[in-house]
Amino acid sequence: MQNMGMAQWEQVENSFSGQPMQTKLLSSSSGQRTQTKPLSSSSGQLTQTKCYSSSAKDLFEVYRSQPYRFPALVPADIQKVELLKGKWDKEGSQRRWTFVDDDCGTWEDKVEVINDQGMSITWTLLKGKVPQKLYSSLKVVQQFFARDNGCNATVTLVYKKTDPKGPKPDDYMDLLIRMLQAADEDLNCEQE
């Protein structure tokens, strides 16, 4: 698994579902991406790791307790984020995300796990007419790792398709990465 051209498929177990998967690590100048293909055609996992100049603690804090900031951070994608149940920074909280694009609609999610020591947050899609047409389940894990002059952030998107021939949620992963980039840029502006 040295470089993109020579990456080898390796059998692993999906840490979320326990299902066997095949995975390979791809590296580029913009970060690392893990390409994963399920041994079943209806479920899978997408993972991306990127470097950011903000501290791991600051980026984690945006996701942990300030998701209401995302409409200002990515106004072309997210119209509003509402707290439906619980508190922003607590496990079990439920949130509603209203997207600018009507094709995305409105989603509701639940924060399953907040790991303060490991700087990770896990949330699961509860409702969303548009994504639930394609996926019977979506789970996102975001984890932040300190490094010199910033952090690495890893986003893992675990999914189960309603139709094995349906698409992978690449567009959703792209949105999650845009959100991270916007939060990083905003934190850097605050520090200047």
C-alpha positions in Angstrom: 0.0 0.0 0.0 2.8 2.5 -0.9 1.3 4.9 -3.4 -1.9 5.4 -5.5 -0.7 3.4 -8.5 0.5 0.5 -6.4 -2.2 0.3 -3.7 -3.3 -3.2 -2.8 -6.7 -4.3 -1.7 -6.7 -5.6 1.8 -9.6 -7.4 3.5 -10.7 -5.8 6.8 -13.7 -5.8 9.0 -16.1 -2.8 9.0 -15.7 -1.4 12.5 -19.4 -0.2 12.4 -21.2 -3.3 11.1 -18.7 -6.1 11.5 -19.1 -7.0 7.8 -16.1 -8.0 5.8 -14.8 -5.3 3.5 -11.9 -4.7 1.1 -10.0 -1.5 1.5 -7.0 0.4 0.1 -5.3 3.6 1.1 -4.8 6.2 -1.6 -2.5 9.2 -1.0 -2.2 12.4 -2.8 -0.9 15.9 -2.1 -4.2 17.0 -0.7 -4.4 14.2 1.9 -5.3 10.5 2.2 -8.4 8.8 1.0 -9.4 5.3 1.8 -11.3 3.5 -1.0 -13.5 0.8 0.5 -15.6 -1.7 -1.3 -17.9 -4.0 0.5 -18.0 -7.7 -0.1 -21.8 -7.1 -0.3 -23.0 -4.8 -3.0 -25.5 -3.0 -0.8 -23.3 -1.6 2.0 -20.0 0.2 2.2 -17.8 2.8 3.8 -16.1 6.0 2.4 -13.3 7.6 4.3 -11.2 10.7 3.7 -8.4 12.2 5.8 -7.2 15.8 5.1 -4.8 18.2 6.7 -6.1 21.5 8.1 -4.4 24.4 9.7 -6.8 24.8 12.6 -6.2 22.9 15.8 -7.9 19.6 16.3 -9.5 20.9 19.4 -11.0 24.0 17.7 -12.4 22.0 14.7 -13.8 19.3 17.0 -15.5 22.0 19.1 -17.4 23.3 16.0 -18.8 19.8 15.3 -19.3 19.0 19.0 -21.2 22.1 20.2 -21.6 24.6 17.3 -23.2 22.9 14.3 -25.6 25.9 14.2 -22.7 27.8 12.6 -22.8 25.8 9.3 -25.5 27.9 7.5 -23.0 30.9 7.8 -20.0 28.7 6.9 -21.5 26.9 3.8 -24.5 29.2 2.8 -24.6 27.7 -0.7 -25.4 24.2 0.8 -27.1 24.7 4.2 -30.0 27.0 5.0 -30.4 26.3 8.7 -29.6 23.8 11.5 -32.1 23.5 14.3 -31.8 21.7 17.6 -34.9 19.4 18.0 -34.0 17.5 21.2 -31.3 17.7 23.9 -28.3 20.1 23.9 -25.9 20.8 21.1 -23.0 19.2 22.8 -24.7 16.1 24.3 -25.1 12.6 23.1 -28.6 11.8 22.1 -29.3 15.3 20.7 -31.3 15.5 17.5 -30.9 18.1 14.9 -32.7 19.2 11.7 -30.6 20.3 8.7 -32.4 22.3 6.0 -30.5 22.4 2.7 -30.6 25.1 0.1 -31.1 22.6 -2.7 -34.7 21.3 -2.7 -33.3 18.0 -4.1 -31.6 17.5 -0.8 -34.6 18.5 1.3 -34.5 18.4 5.1 -32.7 15.8 7.2 -32.8 14.9 10.8 -29.9 13.2 12.6 -29.0 12.0 16.1 -25.7 12.4 17.8 -24.8 8.9 18.9 -21.3 9.3 20.4 -19.2 12.2 21.5 -15.7 11.1 22.5 -14.0 14.2 24.0 -10.7 12.4 24.7 -10.5 10.9 21.2 -12.0 14.1 19.6 -14.6 12.3 17.6 -18.3 12.6 17.0 -20.7 10.0 15.5 -24.1 10.8 14.1 -26.8 8.8 12.4 -29.4 9.9 9.9 -32.9 9.5 11.4 -35.1 11.1 8.7 -34.7 12.5 5.3 -37.0 11.7 2.3 -34.3 12.3 -0.3 -31.4 10.2 1.2 -33.7 7.5 2.5 -34.8 6.8 -1.1 -31.2 5.6 -1.8 -29.9 4.5 1.6 -31.6 2.6 4.4 -28.8 3.8 6.8 -26.2 6.5 6.9 -23.7 7.0 9.7 -20.9 9.6 9.9 -17.9 9.6 12.2 -15.7 12.6 12.3 -12.4 12.5 14.1 -9.7 15.1 14.6 -6.0 14.4 15.3 -3.5 17.0 16.5 -0.3 17.5 14.5 2.3 20.3 14.2 0.7 23.4 12.8 -2.9 22.1 12.6 -4.6 18.8 12.5 -5.7 15.9 10.4 -9.5 15.3 10.2 -10.9 12.0 9.1 -14.5 11.6 7.9 -16.0 8.1 7.6 -19.4 7.7 6.0 -20.9 4.2 6.5 -24.0 3.4 4.3 -26.4 0.7 3.3 -28.2 1.2 0.0 -31.9 0.5 -0.5 -31.0 -0.9 -3.9 -27.6 -2.7 -4.5 -27.4 -1.0 -7.9 -27.8 2.4 -6.4 -25.0 5.0 -6.2 -22.4 5.4 -3.4 -22.9 8.5 -1.4 -20.0 10.4 -2.9 -22.0 13.7 -3.1 -22.6 13.5 0.7 -18.9 12.9 1.3 -18.1 15.9 -0.8 -20.5 18.0 1.3 -18.9 16.8 4.5 -15.5 17.8 3.2 -16.7 21.3 2.1 -18.1 21.8 5.6 -14.7 20.9 7.2 -12.9 23.2 4.8 -15.3 26.1 5.6 -15.0 25.6 9.3 -11.2 25.5 9.0 -11.1 28.7 7.0 -13.5 30.5 9.4 -11.4 29.4 12.4 -8.2 30.8 10.7 -10.0 34.1 10.1 -10.9 34.3 13.8 -7.2 33.8 14.8 -5.9 36.6 12.5 
